């Protein structure tokens, strides 16, 4: 495959994996509404960085690390489910400012970044998706392709989170405290549902 095609394909992969609404998307929307687009972008970039890590593992085919991740699938899923439940609980308890322009003090952006970085790394589905996709692509590309794959998926994922946080940030002032509280409650409920589904799937496997 030509380098440009490898990069663009990887960029689209990053976009397609980031775009579906899930726990990370909900957290990005909630934090963009409550603390502004920078908080939402930091949230999304944490997931983008984790996507790049798994993309690198799949693209470079680090066998011992692949085996270790496969072996750690159960503990990772347990940790991810517990972490989702904890984040849902934090959302339920979070205070909501009276006006969007006077929001509650946001935590350090690195904390938003770290929370979704860890959450994405603990998602077994992410692991297997990148192993399958990049493993097959690497076999049809040259020796320089792994770096292009990782760069493409990082930029593609980051672009999605930039667009989402910016769009929600523009609508932020239209949401009063009541509506932002509803968003918090809905996000908490969905995060808890994802956590329970992940734990139930683990119990059935």
C-alpha positions as CSV (number, residue, x, y, z in Angstrom):
1,X,0.0,0.0,0.0
2,X,1.3,3.5,-0.8
3,X,2.2,5.6,2.3
4,X,-0.6,8.1,1.7
5,X,-3.2,5.4,1.5
6,X,-1.9,3.8,4.7
7,X,-2.1,7.1,6.6
8,X,-5.6,8.0,5.3
9,X,-6.9,4.5,6.0
10,X,-5.5,4.7,9.5
11,X,-7.0,8.1,10.0
12,X,-10.4,6.8,9.0
13,X,-10.0,3.9,11.4
14,X,-9.3,6.3,14.2
15,X,-12.4,8.3,13.3
16,X,-14.6,5.3,13.0
17,X,-13.5,3.8,16.3
18,X,-13.9,7.1,18.2
19,X,-17.2,8.3,16.6
20,X,-19.7,5.7,18.0
21,X,-21.4,7.0,21.1
22,X,-20.1,5.2,24.2
23,X,-18.8,6.0,27.6
24,X,-16.0,8.2,26.3
25,X,-18.3,10.2,24.1
26,X,-20.8,10.7,26.9
27,X,-18.0,11.9,29.2
28,X,-16.7,14.3,26.5
29,X,-20.2,15.8,26.1
30,X,-20.8,16.0,29.8
31,X,-17.5,17.7,30.6
32,X,-17.8,20.0,27.6
33,X,-21.2,21.2,28.9
34,X,-20.1,21.5,32.5
35,X,-16.6,22.7,32.3
36,X,-16.1,23.9,28.7
37,X,-14.7,22.6,25.4
38,X,-11.1,22.4,26.7
39,X,-12.2,19.9,29.4
40,X,-14.1,17.9,26.8
41,X,-11.1,17.9,24.4
42,X,-8.8,16.7,27.2
43,X,-11.2,13.9,27.9
44,X,-11.3,12.9,24.2
45,X,-7.5,13.2,23.8
46,X,-7.0,10.7,26.6
47,X,-8.9,8.1,24.6
48,X,-7.1,9.1,21.4
49,X,-3.7,8.5,23.1
50,X,-4.9,5.1,24.3
51,X,-6.1,4.3,20.8
52,X,-2.6,5.1,19.6
53,X,-1.0,2.9,22.2
54,X,-3.1,-0.1,21.1
55,X,-2.6,0.8,17.5
56,X,1.1,0.7,18.0
57,X,0.9,-2.7,19.6
58,X,-1.2,-4.0,16.7
59,X,0.9,-2.3,14.0
60,X,4.3,-3.3,15.3
61,X,3.1,-6.8,16.3
62,X,4.8,-6.9,19.7
63,X,4.1,-10.6,20.3
64,X,4.9,-10.8,24.0
65,X,2.8,-7.7,24.7
66,X,-0.1,-9.1,22.6
67,X,0.1,-12.3,24.6
68,X,0.2,-10.4,27.9
69,X,-2.9,-8.3,27.0
70,X,-4.8,-11.4,25.9
71,X,-3.9,-13.1,29.2
72,X,-5.0,-10.0,31.1
73,X,-8.4,-9.7,29.4
74,X,-10.4,-10.7,32.5
75,X,-8.7,-8.4,35.0
76,X,-8.8,-5.5,32.5
77,X,-12.5,-6.0,32.0
78,X,-13.1,-6.2,35.7
79,X,-11.1,-3.0,36.3
80,X,-12.8,-1.2,33.4
81,X,-16.3,-2.2,34.7
82,X,-15.4,-1.1,38.3
83,X,-13.9,2.2,37.0
84,X,-17.1,2.9,34.9
85,X,-19.2,2.4,38.0
86,X,-17.0,4.7,40.0
87,X,-17.2,7.4,37.3
88,X,-21.0,7.0,37.2
89,X,-21.1,7.5,41.0
90,X,-19.0,10.7,40.7
91,X,-21.3,12.1,38.1
92,X,-24.3,11.5,40.3
93,X,-22.6,13.4,43.2
94,X,-21.2,16.2,41.0
95,X,-22.6,19.7,41.7
96,X,-24.0,21.7,38.8
97,X,-23.4,25.4,38.5
98,X,-26.4,27.7,38.2
99,X,-25.1,29.1,34.9
100,X,-22.8,27.7,32.2
101,X,-20.6,30.8,32.3
102,X,-20.0,30.3,36.1
103,X,-19.2,26.6,36.2
104,X,-17.9,24.6,39.1
105,X,-14.1,24.6,39.2
106,X,-12.8,22.1,36.7
107,X,-10.1,19.6,37.7
108,X,-6.7,19.7,36.1
109,X,-6.9,18.9,32.4
110,X,-4.4,16.1,32.9
111,X,-6.8,14.4,35.2
112,X,-9.5,14.4,32.6
113,X,-7.0,13.1,30.1
114,X,-5.7,10.3,32.5
115,X,-9.2,9.1,33.4
116,X,-10.2,8.3,29.8
117,X,-6.7,7.1,28.9
118,X,-7.0,4.5,31.6
119,X,-10.6,3.7,30.8
120,X,-9.9,3.1,27.1
121,X,-6.8,1.0,27.9
122,X,-9.0,-1.2,30.1
123,X,-11.5,-1.9,27.3
124,X,-10.9,-5.3,25.9
125,X,-12.8,-4.5,22.7
126,X,-10.3,-1.8,21.9
127,X,-7.4,-4.2,22.3
128,X,-8.8,-6.8,19.9
129,X,-10.1,-4.3,17.3
130,X,-6.6,-2.8,16.8
131,X,-4.8,-6.1,16.9
132,X,-7.1,-7.4,14.1
133,X,-7.2,-4.3,11.9
134,X,-3.6,-3.2,12.1
135,X,-2.3,-6.8,12.1
136,X,-3.9,-7.3,8.7
137,X,-2.8,-3.9,7.3
138,X,0.8,-4.4,8.4
139,X,1.1,-7.5,6.3
140,X,0.2,-5.6,3.1
141,X,2.5,-2.6,3.7
142,X,6.1,-1.6,3.9
143,X,8.5,-1.4,6.8
144,X,7.6,2.3,7.5
145,X,3.9,1.6,7.7
146,X,3.5,1.0,11.5
147,X,4.5,4.6,12.3
148,X,2.1,5.9,9.7
149,X,-0.7,3.7,11.1
150,X,-0.2,5.0,14.6
151,X,0.0,8.6,13.5
152,X,-3.1,8.2,11.4
153,X,-5.2,6.7,14.1
154,X,-4.1,9.3,16.6
155,X,-4.9,12.2,14.3
156,X,-8.2,10.6,13.2
157,X,-9.4,10.0,16.8
158,X,-8.2,13.4,18.0
159,X,-10.0,15.1,15.1
160,X,-13.3,13.5,16.2
161,X,-12.9,14.6,19.8
162,X,-12.0,18.2,18.7
163,X,-15.1,18.4,16.6
164,X,-17.4,17.0,19.3
165,X,-16.1,19.1,22.2
166,X,-16.1,22.2,20.0
167,X,-19.7,21.6,18.8
168,X,-21.0,20.9,22.4
169,X,-19.0,23.9,23.7
170,X,-20.9,26.2,21.3
171,X,-24.2,25.0,22.6
172,X,-23.1,25.1,26.2
173,X,-24.8,28.4,27.2
174,X,-28.2,27.1,25.9
175,X,-28.2,24.5,28.7
176,X,-29.4,25.8,32.1
177,X,-28.6,24.0,35.4
178,X,-31.7,21.8,35.1
179,X,-30.7,20.5,31.7
180,X,-27.1,20.0,32.6
181,X,-28.2,18.1,35.7
182,X,-30.3,15.9,33.5
183,X,-27.3,15.3,31.2
184,X,-25.3,14.3,34.3
185,X,-27.9,11.8,35.4
186,X,-28.3,10.4,31.9
187,X,-24.6,10.0,31.5
188,X,-24.3,8.3,34.9
189,X,-27.1,5.9,34.1
190,X,-25.5,5.0,30.7
191,X,-22.0,4.6,32.2
192,X,-23.4,2.3,34.8
193,X,-25.3,0.3,32.2
194,X,-22.1,-0.1,30.1
195,X,-20.3,-1.2,33.3
196,X,-22.9,-3.8,34.1
197,X,-23.1,-5.1,30.5
198,X,-19.3,-5.5,30.5
199,X,-19.3,-7.4,33.8
200,X,-22.2,-9.5,32.7
201,X,-20.5,-10.4,29.5
202,X,-17.4,-11.4,31.4
203,X,-19.5,-13.6,33.7
204,X,-21.0,-15.4,30.7
205,X,-17.7,-16.0,28.9
